[in-house]
Amino acid sequence: MFRFNGGQVVSKGTYWNLSNGEGISAEREMVLPGDRTVKYLKFSSAGIFLLGPLSGLLFVCLLPLMSLLMVVTLMSKSASASDALKSEEAAMCMGCHATQGVVKTFRNKDKLSVYISDSHFKDSVHGSLTCTSCHNSVSMDNHPSAQYASRQAFAAQVSTACKQCHGDEQLMAKPMHRQAITRSNAPPCSECHGSHAIRKSTRWKETASNAQYCLTCHKKDLSISLNGETLSLSIDETTLRKSVHSGHECSQCHDEYSKKNHPLKSFKDKRELSIALSGVCSGCHTEKYKQHLGSMHTSLLTQGNRNAPVCTDCHGAHAVGPKAMAETLSGTPCRKCHESTFQAYQSSVHGHAKMNGTRSAPICSSCHSAHQISPALASRSPRATCFGCHKEAIALHKEWLPNAEMHLEAVACTACHVPDAERQVYLRVTDNTSGANIYKAKLKEFLGAGYDKLTHAGESGIEGRQLWDVHQRLDDNNSSAGLTATIGLKDCNDSHKLGPKTMAVKQCDGCHDANSKFFKTVSMAIIAPNGHEEHYKVNRAVLGSVFTLLPMNHFYVLGSTRVRLLDILGIVMVFGGMSVPLLHISLRILTIPIREAKRMNKLRKEGRK
C-alpha cells in the first residue's frame, strides 16, 4: 500500500482518491488529477489478496464483542426503566415501612414489626427485586387489608412466594434441607433465611466460623422424631459459650460435619445416638476414656444395659461444666441414677461436712473415682479407700484396740462406723499372697464339679463339710488361694450412712459374744465376670464347725465362733488336769493307815536288830 498526491506522475495501476472514494485506473504512466492536497492510495495485487482474509478474520473476532456491547446497551436501558419503576414502588412502600415502631397485630394478638431497613434490603440477594415480586398479593387499592390468624400463619403465607423462583428441584437437592421442609412442623423459609436482609450463603459462609455456621440453624427451635421420640437439635448459644468447650469448633467433636458436608444419619432412638456420640470424647480425653472402658458402667453397656451411663450422661453434651462443678452437692452427676444412695450420703458425716462448707469433704468420686468405677463389694472392706484420707487410722486404733491390725483386716470400716446398719459374715476365696478375689471362672477351674455342689446347696445353705471340700480341692490344685472371712454390711448401700466417730462401735461384746447379732447371717461371696458379687447362703453353724478350723483359721472370734468339739476337749483337759492332783491327794489320804502300818512294821524290824 502506497500514498500519492495530486499532480504526481505515477505508473500503471489503480489509485483511490481518499476524498471522494473514487478509483482511477492508469493503463500507462500518467499525472494524478488535482493539487497536492488531494490524497491517493495505491494497493498492490498481493496486498488486495491478503486484505480480504484479514478483514474477514477481524470481523469474526470482533463480532462477539460487538454483540456483548449491544446486550449491555440494551440492558442498561432496561435497567434504567426498571430502576425508575422500582424506585417509584419502593418509595411508596418505604413511605410507611421505613418508620421504626410500626407493628402489625394478628388475630391472636401476636405483634410483628413491619419496619424495613432500606440499606439492609439493598445489600441482600433480593436487592434487585421489587416489593411486589414477593408480596404479590398486596394491592395498593386496599392495603393493608389481609388478616392473618397469627405471626406463624403470615410467615407461612409469605413463604409460598419463595417457590416462584426456588423450585422443588433446588429445595430438595440437599438431604438436610429436604428433611427440614417436608416435616409436619416445618418452619417457614424466613425463620432460617430471614426476610429482607437475606445474604448469599457463599459470601458469609467463607467468613463465618464453623460454630457460627452451625448455629445458623441449631440455635433455632429445631427437632427431629426418632421412632416416636422427639429429639431437640436446638443449641443454646449462651450455654455453649459458657461451657469448658467454648473455644472449640463444632466440627472438632462432630468431625463428619462441616460447612460443606452435613450427612443425614439415622438412629433407632435417642439413646442409640447418645451411645454413638460418646466415643467422640476419646479424641481429647484418651486416658479418661480408657478408664471408662474398664469401668462397671461400660461393662453393663456391653452386656446390653443401654441405660448404663456414657460420657454425655454425666458431663452433658453442649453444657459441659468444669471439673469443680462435679465436686459440689448440686453438680455431682451420680445422683441422676443413684438418688437413694445420694440421700444416704447426705445424711452421713461426710454429707454434713460438705453441706457445711468443708470443701475437702469427700463426694462420690472421692471414693469411687470418676471414670474407673468398680462394682461395690459388700464382702470387701473399703479400708484402702478410707485410709486414703484417714492415714492416721491404724495408729489411732492401736491406742485403744488390741490386735488393731487384725481387727482392721477382718472387720470392714463400715461395720463399725455405720451405727444402725445390719451386719453379717462374708466368706470369700482369695489369693493368700495378694488378698485379691478369685473370680468365678478361676474358682470353677479349681473346684471342678465341686463348684456346682457349693452353689446349689440345700435350704439350710452351704455346710461345713462342703467348705472343707473347697479347702482340700484348692490344696490339691497347688493353688495359692484359700478361704477368708470378713464382717461387713448386709446392704452395701448403707456404707454411705457413715456416722461421726463418737457413734462408732467400740464395745467388745458387740462381736465377742455367743449371741452377737453380727454373726446371725453368713454368705459365700463369689465375684462374677461383670465384677458384681453373687451371694450364696451359708449355714451359720459353719462358724462353729470343726470342718472350718483349718479353712478359716484366720477368722476365729473369741466368744462368737466357738467350736463345740473344742469346748468339750477344753473341758476335758481342764477337768482332767484338775482331777490328777485331786485323785493323787485323795489316794494319799485314803492310804494313810496303810502307809502308817508299813512304817511301824519297818521300825519294829529295825528295833529287833
PyMOL commands that set and color helices and strands:
alter all, ss='L'
color gray80, all
select helices_A, chain A and resi 45-97+118-122+131-134+151-164+168-171+175-182+189-193+201-207+210-218+237-242+250-253+270-283+286-293+296-302+311-315+323-326+333-336+339-346+349-355+364-368+383-389+393-398+404-410+413-417+440-447+450-455+464-476+492-496+501-503+508-510+517-519+540-544+546-548+564-590+592-608
alter helices_A, ss='H'
color red, helices_A
select strands_A, chain A and resi 2-5+9-10+13-17+23-26+30-31+39-42+103-105+111-113+223-226+229-232+423-431+481-489+522-527+533-538
alter strands_A, ss='S'
color yellow, strands_A
deselect
rebuild
show_as cartoon
